[in-house]
Amino acid sequence: MSALLLCLAFIQAFLLTNCSDGYYWRDFAGVVPLDAFVAGQDQNDRPIYVGQALYGATLLPSKIYTDDSKAYYTWGGELSTKDNIKILCTQHPERMVWIDSTKDGIHQLIGKDLVKGGYEASYDLYIGRAFHKWQTLVGRVRAGPTVSAYHGLYISVPEKEVYMDSFQILTYDYWANVTDQARCFKNVMLVKS
Protein backbone atom coordinates (compact mmCIF):
# COMPACT_ATOMS: atom_id res chain seq x y z
CA MET A 1 0.00 0.00 0.00
CA SER A 2 2.78 2.46 0.85
CA ALA A 3 4.44 1.75 -2.53
CA LEU A 4 1.16 2.58 -4.24
CA LEU A 5 0.84 5.88 -2.32
CA LEU A 6 4.45 6.74 -3.11
CA CYS A 7 3.84 6.04 -6.80
CA LEU A 8 0.70 8.22 -6.81
CA ALA A 9 2.56 11.04 -5.05
CA PHE A 10 5.36 10.86 -7.63
CA ILE A 11 2.90 10.95 -10.55
CA GLN A 12 1.04 13.92 -9.06
CA ALA A 13 4.29 15.82 -8.42
CA PHE A 14 5.46 15.07 -11.97
CA LEU A 15 2.21 16.31 -13.49
CA LEU A 16 2.13 19.50 -11.41
CA THR A 17 5.72 20.46 -12.23
CA ASN A 18 5.32 19.83 -15.96
CA CYS A 19 2.07 21.75 -16.50
CA SER A 20 2.34 25.45 -15.80
CA ASP A 21 -0.49 27.97 -15.58
CA GLY A 22 0.21 29.02 -19.13
CA TYR A 23 0.26 32.78 -18.58
CA TYR A 24 2.95 35.07 -17.24
CA TRP A 25 3.86 38.73 -16.82
CA ARG A 26 6.70 40.32 -18.84
CA ASP A 27 8.37 43.66 -18.31
CA PHE A 28 6.94 46.27 -20.67
CA ALA A 29 9.01 49.14 -22.02
CA GLY A 30 6.86 50.32 -24.93
CA VAL A 31 7.10 47.33 -27.29
CA VAL A 32 4.23 44.83 -27.19
CA PRO A 33 5.65 41.28 -27.27
CA LEU A 34 4.27 38.79 -29.79
CA ASP A 35 2.80 36.61 -27.03
CA ALA A 36 0.92 39.47 -25.31
CA PHE A 37 -2.69 38.63 -24.53
CA VAL A 38 -5.26 40.74 -26.40
CA ALA A 39 -8.05 41.58 -23.96
CA GLY A 40 -10.03 44.30 -25.69
CA GLN A 41 -10.10 46.79 -28.53
CA ASP A 42 -10.23 50.53 -28.92
CA GLN A 43 -12.71 52.52 -31.03
CA ASN A 44 -10.49 51.96 -34.10
CA ASP A 45 -10.49 48.16 -33.61
CA ARG A 46 -6.86 48.13 -32.44
CA PRO A 47 -5.94 45.68 -29.67
CA ILE A 48 -5.85 46.62 -26.00
CA TYR A 49 -3.62 44.54 -23.73
CA VAL A 50 -3.64 43.81 -19.99
CA GLY A 51 -0.93 45.50 -17.98
CA GLN A 52 0.09 45.91 -14.37
CA ALA A 53 1.19 49.25 -12.99
CA LEU A 54 2.80 49.93 -9.65
CA TYR A 55 1.12 52.79 -7.76
CA GLY A 56 2.68 53.28 -4.32
CA ALA A 57 2.34 49.92 -2.56
CA THR A 58 -0.50 48.84 -4.86
CA LEU A 59 -0.13 46.77 -8.01
CA LEU A 60 -3.05 47.63 -10.29
CA PRO A 61 -4.39 46.01 -13.46
CA SER A 62 -4.11 48.45 -16.33
CA LYS A 63 -4.69 48.77 -20.05
CA ILE A 64 -1.98 49.10 -22.66
CA TYR A 65 -2.73 50.45 -26.10
CA THR A 66 -0.90 49.48 -29.28
CA ASP A 67 1.91 51.95 -30.09
CA ASP A 68 1.74 53.57 -26.65
CA SER A 69 4.48 53.19 -24.03
CA LYS A 70 2.16 53.95 -21.08
CA ALA A 71 -0.10 51.84 -18.91
CA TYR A 72 -3.43 53.44 -17.96
CA TYR A 73 -5.10 52.57 -14.66
CA THR A 74 -7.65 53.94 -12.22
CA TRP A 75 -7.28 55.33 -8.74
CA GLY A 76 -10.11 57.82 -8.35
CA GLY A 77 -9.49 58.93 -11.94
CA GLU A 78 -7.43 57.88 -14.92
CA LEU A 79 -3.69 57.80 -14.25
CA SER A 80 -0.84 56.61 -16.45
CA THR A 81 2.80 55.63 -16.10
CA LYS A 82 5.80 54.65 -18.21
CA ASP A 83 7.60 53.04 -15.26
CA ASN A 84 7.32 49.66 -13.54
CA ILE A 85 4.91 48.15 -16.07
CA LYS A 86 4.25 44.48 -16.81
CA ILE A 87 2.18 43.03 -19.67
CA LEU A 88 0.15 39.80 -19.55
CA CYS A 89 1.42 37.16 -21.98
CA THR A 90 0.52 33.60 -22.88
CA GLN A 91 1.42 30.88 -25.35
CA HIS A 92 -2.19 29.65 -25.13
CA PRO A 93 -4.67 32.54 -25.58
CA GLU A 94 -7.44 29.98 -26.20
CA ARG A 95 -7.18 29.01 -22.52
CA MET A 96 -7.82 32.57 -21.34
CA VAL A 97 -11.61 32.60 -20.98
CA TRP A 98 -13.87 35.59 -20.24
CA ILE A 99 -16.88 34.82 -18.04
CA ASP A 100 -19.87 37.14 -17.62
CA SER A 101 -20.25 38.30 -14.02
CA THR A 102 -21.57 40.99 -11.73
CA LYS A 103 -20.18 42.45 -8.53
CA ASP A 104 -22.64 40.26 -6.59
CA GLY A 105 -21.79 37.16 -8.61
CA ILE A 106 -18.02 36.96 -8.21
CA HIS A 107 -18.26 34.68 -5.17
CA GLN A 108 -20.32 32.21 -7.23
CA LEU A 109 -17.43 31.50 -9.62
CA ILE A 110 -16.43 28.44 -7.62
CA GLY A 111 -14.01 26.13 -9.39
CA LYS A 112 -12.87 28.84 -11.81
CA ASP A 113 -9.23 29.93 -11.92
CA LEU A 114 -9.62 33.72 -11.82
CA VAL A 115 -6.56 35.51 -13.18
CA LYS A 116 -5.13 37.79 -10.49
CA GLY A 117 -4.21 41.16 -11.83
CA GLY A 118 -2.54 42.81 -8.89
CA TYR A 119 -2.60 43.64 -5.20
CA GLU A 120 -4.45 46.15 -3.06
CA ALA A 121 -4.53 45.99 0.75
CA SER A 122 -7.49 43.85 1.92
CA TYR A 123 -8.60 43.02 -1.64
CA ASP A 124 -7.92 40.47 -4.34
CA LEU A 125 -7.65 42.23 -7.68
CA TYR A 126 -8.74 40.40 -10.80
CA ILE A 127 -8.84 41.38 -14.45
CA GLY A 128 -12.16 42.45 -15.88
CA ARG A 129 -13.43 44.08 -19.04
CA ALA A 130 -16.55 45.84 -20.28
CA PHE A 131 -17.81 47.64 -23.35
CA HIS A 132 -17.83 51.42 -22.88
CA LYS A 133 -18.18 54.12 -25.56
CA TRP A 134 -17.20 51.97 -28.54
CA GLN A 135 -14.29 50.28 -26.74
CA THR A 136 -13.82 47.04 -24.86
CA LEU A 137 -11.77 48.26 -21.91
CA VAL A 138 -9.89 46.28 -19.27
CA GLY A 139 -9.60 47.23 -15.63
CA ARG A 140 -9.59 45.98 -12.05
CA VAL A 141 -12.19 43.90 -10.28
CA ARG A 142 -12.02 44.25 -6.48
CA ALA A 143 -12.98 41.28 -4.33
CA GLY A 144 -12.80 41.67 -0.56
CA PRO A 145 -12.80 39.10 2.25
CA THR A 146 -16.63 39.04 2.42
CA VAL A 147 -19.35 39.19 -0.22
CA SER A 148 -20.38 42.64 0.99
CA ALA A 149 -16.82 43.83 0.26
CA TYR A 150 -16.98 42.70 -3.37
CA HIS A 151 -16.85 45.58 -5.79
CA GLY A 152 -17.41 45.71 -9.51
CA LEU A 153 -15.13 46.66 -12.35
CA TYR A 154 -13.19 49.92 -12.41
CA ILE A 155 -12.05 51.08 -15.86
CA SER A 156 -10.24 54.22 -16.89
CA VAL A 157 -11.35 56.69 -19.52
CA PRO A 158 -9.71 60.06 -20.15
CA GLU A 159 -9.61 62.02 -16.90
CA LYS A 160 -11.96 59.76 -14.93
CA GLU A 161 -12.73 56.37 -13.45
CA VAL A 162 -15.86 54.48 -14.50
CA TYR A 163 -17.48 51.85 -12.29
CA MET A 164 -19.41 48.92 -13.82
CA ASP A 165 -21.71 46.46 -11.99
CA SER A 166 -21.80 44.00 -14.93
CA PHE A 167 -18.63 42.91 -16.70
CA GLN A 168 -16.58 39.95 -17.82
CA ILE A 169 -13.86 38.51 -15.59
CA LEU A 170 -10.77 36.74 -16.93
CA THR A 171 -10.21 33.09 -16.04
CA TYR A 172 -7.65 30.52 -17.07
CA ASP A 173 -9.03 27.16 -18.19
CA TYR A 174 -6.38 24.61 -19.05
CA TRP A 175 -8.94 22.42 -20.82
CA ALA A 176 -10.55 25.16 -22.95
CA ASN A 177 -10.19 24.39 -26.65
CA VAL A 178 -7.17 22.17 -25.97
CA THR A 179 -6.30 19.47 -28.46
CA ASP A 180 -3.05 18.37 -26.83
CA GLN A 181 -4.49 17.37 -23.45
CA ALA A 182 -2.51 14.14 -23.30
CA ARG A 183 0.72 16.13 -23.15
CA CYS A 184 0.34 16.84 -19.43
CA PHE A 185 -2.36 14.53 -18.16
CA LYS A 186 -2.14 10.90 -19.17
CA ASN A 187 -4.36 8.08 -18.07
CA VAL A 188 -2.34 5.99 -15.67
CA MET A 189 -3.26 2.51 -14.58
CA LEU A 190 -1.71 1.24 -11.40
CA VAL A 191 -1.75 -2.48 -10.81
CA LYS A 192 -1.26 -3.85 -7.34
CA SER A 193 0.83 -7.01 -7.42
C-alpha positions as a printed NumPy array, in Angstrom:
array([[  0.   ,   0.   ,   0.   ],
       [  2.782,   2.459,   0.847],
       [  4.439,   1.752,  -2.527],
       [  1.159,   2.585,  -4.238],
       [  0.839,   5.879,  -2.324],
       [  4.45 ,   6.738,  -3.105],
       [  3.84 ,   6.036,  -6.8  ],
       [  0.705,   8.216,  -6.81 ],
       [  2.563,  11.039,  -5.053],
       [  5.357,  10.86 ,  -7.632],
       [  2.903,  10.946, -10.548],
       [  1.038,  13.915,  -9.058],
       [  4.291,  15.819,  -8.421],
       [  5.457,  15.071, -11.973],
       [  2.207,  16.309, -13.487],
       [  2.126,  19.5  , -11.413],
       [  5.718,  20.457, -12.226],
       [  5.321,  19.831, -15.957],
       [  2.069,  21.754, -16.498],
       [  2.339,  25.454, -15.798],
       [ -0.487,  27.966, -15.58 ],
       [  0.208,  29.018, -19.133],
       [  0.256,  32.777, -18.583],
       [  2.952,  35.074, -17.243],
       [  3.862,  38.733, -16.822],
       [  6.698,  40.315, -18.841],
       [  8.373,  43.66 , -18.307],
       [  6.944,  46.266, -20.67 ],
       [  9.013,  49.145, -22.023],
       [  6.858,  50.322, -24.929],
       [  7.1  ,  47.333, -27.289],
       [  4.232,  44.833, -27.187],
       [  5.649,  41.277, -27.271],
       [  4.274,  38.791, -29.793],
       [  2.803,  36.615, -27.027],
       [  0.921,  39.474, -25.312],
       [ -2.69 ,  38.626, -24.527],
       [ -5.259,  40.736, -26.396],
       [ -8.049,  41.58 , -23.956],
       [-10.025,  44.297, -25.688],
       [-10.099,  46.793, -28.528],
       [-10.228,  50.534, -28.921],
       [-12.706,  52.519, -31.028],
       [-10.485,  51.965, -34.098],
       [-10.489,  48.158, -33.606],
       [ -6.855,  48.129, -32.445],
       [ -5.942,  45.679, -29.666],
       [ -5.847,  46.617, -26.005],
       [ -3.615,  44.538, -23.726],
       [ -3.64 ,  43.809, -19.99 ],
       [ -0.934,  45.5  , -17.98 ],
       [  0.085,  45.909, -14.371],
       [  1.186,  49.254, -12.989],
       [  2.798,  49.934,  -9.646],
       [  1.123,  52.791,  -7.762],
       [  2.676,  53.279,  -4.324],
       [  2.335,  49.923,  -2.556],
       [ -0.501,  48.843,  -4.856],
       [ -0.13 ,  46.773,  -8.013],
       [ -3.052,  47.629, -10.294],
       [ -4.394,  46.015, -13.458],
       [ -4.115,  48.455, -16.329],
       [ -4.69 ,  48.773, -20.048],
       [ -1.975,  49.1  , -22.661],
       [ -2.732,  50.453, -26.104],
       [ -0.897,  49.481, -29.282],
       [  1.908,  51.948, -30.093],
       [  1.745,  53.572, -26.648],
       [  4.478,  53.194, -24.034],
       [  2.162,  53.953, -21.085],
       [ -0.101,  51.842, -18.914],
       [ -3.43 ,  53.438, -17.962],
       [ -5.098,  52.569, -14.661],
       [ -7.647,  53.943, -12.222],
       [ -7.28 ,  55.335,  -8.745],
       [-10.11 ,  57.816,  -8.349],
       [ -9.488,  58.925, -11.941],
       [ -7.429,  57.882, -14.921],
       [ -3.692,  57.803, -14.253],
       [ -0.836,  56.608, -16.453],
       [  2.8  ,  55.634, -16.102],
       [  5.797,  54.647, -18.214],
       [  7.601,  53.042, -15.256],
       [  7.318,  49.66 , -13.535],
       [  4.909,  48.149, -16.075],
       [  4.249,  44.482, -16.807],
       [  2.176,  43.028, -19.665],
       [  0.154,  39.799, -19.546],
       [  1.418,  37.161, -21.984],
       [  0.522,  33.595, -22.883],
       [  1.423,  30.877, -25.351],
       [ -2.194,  29.654, -25.134],
       [ -4.673,  32.536, -25.584],
       [ -7.437,  29.984, -26.204],
       [ -7.179,  29.014, -22.518],
       [ -7.823,  32.573, -21.337],
       [-11.615,  32.604, -20.978],
       [-13.868,  35.589, -20.236],
       [-16.885,  34.822, -18.037],
       [-19.874,  37.143, -17.617],
       [-20.249,  38.296, -14.024],
       [-21.566,  40.989, -11.732],
       [-20.182,  42.445,  -8.528],
       [-22.64 ,  40.263,  -6.591],
       [-21.795,  37.159,  -8.61 ],
       [-18.017,  36.955,  -8.215],
       [-18.264,  34.678,  -5.165],
       [-20.319,  32.209,  -7.233],
       [-17.43 ,  31.502,  -9.618],
       [-16.426,  28.439,  -7.622],
       [-14.013,  26.126,  -9.393],
       [-12.865,  28.836, -11.811],
       [ -9.227,  29.934, -11.915],
       [ -9.619,  33.719, -11.823],
       [ -6.556,  35.514, -13.178],
       [ -5.132,  37.786, -10.486],
       [ -4.212,  41.158, -11.829],
       [ -2.54 ,  42.812,  -8.89 ],
       [ -2.603,  43.639,  -5.205],
       [ -4.447,  46.153,  -3.064],
       [ -4.53 ,  45.991,   0.745],
       [ -7.489,  43.846,   1.923],
       [ -8.6  ,  43.02 ,  -1.643],
       [ -7.924,  40.473,  -4.344],
       [ -7.653,  42.234,  -7.683],
       [ -8.739,  40.396, -10.799],
       [ -8.844,  41.382, -14.451],
       [-12.16 ,  42.446, -15.882],
       [-13.433,  44.082, -19.037],
       [-16.546,  45.838, -20.276],
       [-17.807,  47.645, -23.353],
       [-17.834,  51.419, -22.875],
       [-18.18 ,  54.12 , -25.556],
       [-17.195,  51.966, -28.543],
       [-14.288,  50.282, -26.744],
       [-13.819,  47.035, -24.856],
       [-11.766,  48.256, -21.913],
       [ -9.888,  46.282, -19.267],
       [ -9.602,  47.234, -15.627],
       [ -9.589,  45.975, -12.053],
       [-12.193,  43.897, -10.277],
       [-12.015,  44.254,  -6.482],
       [-12.981,  41.285,  -4.331],
       [-12.8  ,  41.665,  -0.558],
       [-12.801,  39.102,   2.248],
       [-16.631,  39.039,   2.423],
       [-19.346,  39.189,  -0.222],
       [-20.385,  42.643,   0.99 ],
       [-16.821,  43.83 ,   0.257],
       [-16.978,  42.701,  -3.371],
       [-16.852,  45.577,  -5.792],
       [-17.412,  45.708,  -9.512],
       [-15.126,  46.664, -12.349],
       [-13.188,  49.921, -12.414],
       [-12.045,  51.081, -15.863],
       [-10.241,  54.221, -16.888],
       [-11.349,  56.694, -19.523],
       [ -9.708,  60.061, -20.149],
       [ -9.606,  62.02 , -16.896],
       [-11.958,  59.757, -14.928],
       [-12.731,  56.372, -13.445],
       [-15.862,  54.483, -14.498],
       [-17.484,  51.851, -12.291],
       [-19.413,  48.917, -13.822],
       [-21.714,  46.457, -11.993],
       [-21.799,  44.   , -14.933],
       [-18.635,  42.906, -16.698],
       [-16.577,  39.95 , -17.82 ],
       [-13.858,  38.505, -15.592],
       [-10.772,  36.735, -16.934],
       [-10.212,  33.085, -16.042],
       [ -7.652,  30.518, -17.073],
       [ -9.03 ,  27.164, -18.187],
       [ -6.377,  24.607, -19.052],
       [ -8.935,  22.422, -20.819],
       [-10.546,  25.163, -22.946],
       [-10.187,  24.385, -26.646],
       [ -7.171,  22.168, -25.971],
       [ -6.303,  19.47 , -28.459],
       [ -3.052,  18.369, -26.827],
       [ -4.49 ,  17.367, -23.445],
       [ -2.507,  14.144, -23.299],
       [  0.72 ,  16.13 , -23.148],
       [  0.337,  16.838, -19.428],
       [ -2.356,  14.526, -18.16 ],
       [ -2.141,  10.903, -19.172],
       [ -4.362,   8.076, -18.072],
       [ -2.337,   5.991, -15.667],
       [ -3.256,   2.512, -14.578],
       [ -1.709,   1.238, -11.4  ],
       [ -1.753,  -2.479, -10.811],
       [ -1.258,  -3.846,  -7.344],
       [  0.826,  -7.009,  -7.419]])
